[in-house]
Structure formats: C-alpha cells, structure tokens
Amino acid sequence: MSIALRVEGVSKQYRIYDRPSDRLKETLTRGLLKRHREFWALRDVSFEVERGTTVGIIGPNGCGKSTLLQIIAGTLEPTHGRVWRDGRVSALLELGAGFNPEFTGIENIFMSAALMGFSRAETERLLPAIERFAEIGDFIHQPVKTYSSGMYVRLAFAVAVSVDPQILLVDEALAVGDAIFQHRCMRRIREMQERGTTILFVSHDPAAVRHLCSRAILLNDGKIMADGDPRETLSVYRRLILDREEHYDSDQTDRDSIAAASFSSPSLRYVRRHGDGSAQIINLEVLNSAHVPVTVVETGEEILIRAHVHFNRDIVKPVFGFIIINRHGVHVYGTNTEQQGTDLHLVRQGSIVEVTFSFNCWLGTDIYSISFAVHSSALSAKPTAYDWVDGAAFIRITSPILIEGLVNLNATATARVISSTNHLQAEQRCLKTI
C-alpha cells in the first residue's frame, strides 16, 4: 500500500518569555542576552501513514497532539524535521482556528475553499451540500463571531468533509455538538473511509479511536510512547493516566501500609480515595470463574469482584459495596452486602475481611471502572464512609458479535416467511373475481 503521509524527525520548540520586555531585550542584543526558556512541544517524531487508513492520535493534555496536527496541516512550521503529504489536505483543527470571526459563514466557506485551491464556481457547486450538512439555517449568513461553539463546529466540519480531501485531519472537534450531529459526523467519516480517504483523528474518546481507527499513536511529553493496534495503545494510555492520578494523590496513599505486613496482596491502585479511615481497603481484584485476575472480559462471562478490608477500630454492621461505571461516568450497576442480605454484625479492630461479589457480566462492549467502598448502614443515624476508592480496577468488555448499548440483554432472534409473493398474487386475483 502506498504512503499518503510521512513525518520525519519533527520537533517543535517554543520560546517562553516571562515579560514582553524580555523578548525586546533579546531581539535588540541579537540573542546575546538570553531572556527566554525553551519548551519542546514535540521531540523527534517520525511515522508514516498508509493511504486509505485511519490513525488515531491520543495522549494527555499538553503532549503535543494539536501541535503535530497543525504542522501536518501546514499552519505551523516545525523547528526541525519535515512533513511530506500526497494529496489534498483538509483540516478540522481546534475550535477557533481557520475562520475569520468577522466574516459570515458563507464568506468563510469561500475563503476556506479558496485556500484549498477551489475556484469560486467549484465552491458554489459544493455550497448546497455544505449548507445541508451544517444545518445552521439563516445563521450561515451571519458573522461567525455570533455562533455558538456547536454551530461553529457544524460549519467547519461540513466544509472539511465536503471538499473531498485525500487526507482529513480532525482535532477533537467531534466532542462538540449534539448527539444527532455527532452521529452524522461519524457516518460521514465512515463513508470517507470506504472511499479511501486517509484520516488522522485526535481524540480523548477511547471508544471512537477503537471503532474508527486501524492504528493508534500515543504521544507523551512530545514523544511517541506507543504506536500500533488501537486496543494495545489505549491500554498503555489508560495505565499512563492512572499512574498520573496515583502520583497526584500520593499524599493519600500512606494508609495503604497499615496492614501490609500482616496480609500479602498486591498494592491497591486507585484514581481517588476518601473516608474517615475507620477501615481500609487493602486490595481489589477482578477474577474469572477460575479465580484468575482478568482485565478483559467477554460479555456474559462469570466474574468475581474480590476485596480485602482491614479494620482500624471495632465497627458494627459494616457494609461493603461496588459500582461499575462506564467511560461517560454513568453508574451502570452497583450493589452491596446490605442489599444482598449479608450481615457481619460486629467486626473487631485489627480484623481483615474478605468480600466477594460474583455475577455474570452482561455488560455492553466498553471500558469500565470499578469503585469499591466500606461504609455504615443506610439506616444509620449518621451515614459514614469508612473507605471509598474510585477507579480501583478497570475492565474491558468484548463480544464476538456486535452489540449496542450499556448492557447485553442476550436477545435471540427468529424469522419465518408467513406469506409468499405467489400466494399474495393469488389472493388478489380472487378478490378481483369476486
């Protein structure tokens, strides 16, 4: 397969000045008086993209994703390296880039098309399709500065996909707009994929990267950290984010050592933690039916959520529970020992309790986080969280067949022919005779 895009040793340096006068002093001394700090947004980034493929670019904020796309689009020059492109490039970059806010929507359409080499006559032929896709009504004749962010993206995306580019660059634009428009955008991107358009897609949405892309590149601190299969690259990305959160919350993790000497188990990892410290969750595991730890689960498979909790004081009727949360923050399912009718009555200080929940995991395909908590009864006079950990485990649900939605209801389908064409024709002839 031929190459549509080649990025060779691209680096981008920005000079940061504390005060505007520092820039003037450095200019007047021709650089002899250094008044800036160097920031490298990208460092020696190299990769090739085959024609007709869709590549996702992911990474934490500030890792250089938008800078890379601007360099590929040609709106920003690299400090070192070069970019080779084969074909017309259409770019939907960060919100606010590309349009003149004083111009109307129509004027911006003609300006954008002209910059891509279209004549006025060619743009006029494209105009009805752009207006129909953007669907912003009479606002298309108003200055862009009066648009909402959703209207802006509607028009920008309509222009980008209507000029029939060989290479399409999309930078987080699909996160704006209502659900109907987002579905329309996804459908158009799939149509462009079928036509052989090469697409570079920057997004923080793992599901979009997983479903749209055949390859994903992870950027971190301006360098390529991973490049390959989207699922594997997203796994590295999730671990990177989790490690960052753990580092941020490191001042809360000292409590993890309280019972470590008396209980041999993996250290607990989590995104956020709170509670009064009366009890401490030592570890949390997701196990399959063979009691083997898993991170990937096929929908419908039996799994166990097992936790060990150390008690720092006597507690009467402690309640243990978990919540499964999807990537949008929706609580998909949760339960606790009180709801299940499990009662430990009194747990003494220094005790370690093992809690296990088992169920068939009929969830829809997605990535889920698991929160676990130990708290007082819902009937107590003063409900108290003894220990609560969010993001203590992550699981990815897969399926051998395509399913949609939050859950898998495991439906079955039947179909049968109840009337044939010949039979209907015979009935019609009878009716005419009568």
ABEGO torsion letter per residue (X at the ends): XBBABBBBGBBBBBBBBABAAAAAAAAAAGGABBABBBBBABBGBBBBBBBGBBBBBBEBBGAGAAAAAAAAAGABBBABEBBBBBEBBBBBBBBGBGBBAABBAAAAAAAAAAAAGBBAAAAAAAAAAAAAAAGAEAAAABBAAABBAAAAAAAAAAAAAAAGBABBBBBGAAABEBAAAAAAAAAAAAAAAAAGBBBBBBBABAAAAAAABABBBBBBGGBBABBEBAAAAAAAAAAAAAAAAAAAAAAAAAAAAAAAAABBBBBBBBABBBEAGABBBABBBBBBAAGBBBABBBBGBBBBBBBBBBBABBBBGBBBBBBBBBAAGBBABBBBAAAAGBBAGBBBBGBBBBBBBBBBBBBBBEBBBBBBBBBBBAABABBBBABBBBGABBBBBBBABBBBEABBAGBBBBBBBABBAAAAAAAAAAAAAX
